[in-house]
């Protein structure tokens, strides 16, 4: 038995044990709360895009207008959806809570204002 193989056999049990301990610790604990958000903005048209991709965009909240940002929490499901439509969107990482711009009114004004009742 060479010196290298003796070192490998000596190290291998500790590597596999630490890897197993890490994988079970991650799976047994509850997932931590989302530390931040993705700011996802649609930048491309949906003309010629497959229906499955359109459904993913709508599930992200991007079905209506180009340029309107949507905030998604840092989760695996949101990251997978973003990867599916990465060619059609722009993504920014926002640490912490959603900024005030995420809660602004997104619709245009009606064009008139109700002053009072008759």
ABEGO torsion letter per residue (X at the ends): XBAAAAAAAAAAAAAAAAAAAAAAAAAABBBBBBABBBBBBBABBABGBBAAAAAAAAAAGAAABBGBBBBBBBBAAAAAAAAAAAAABBBBBBBEBBBAAAABBABBBAGBBBABBX
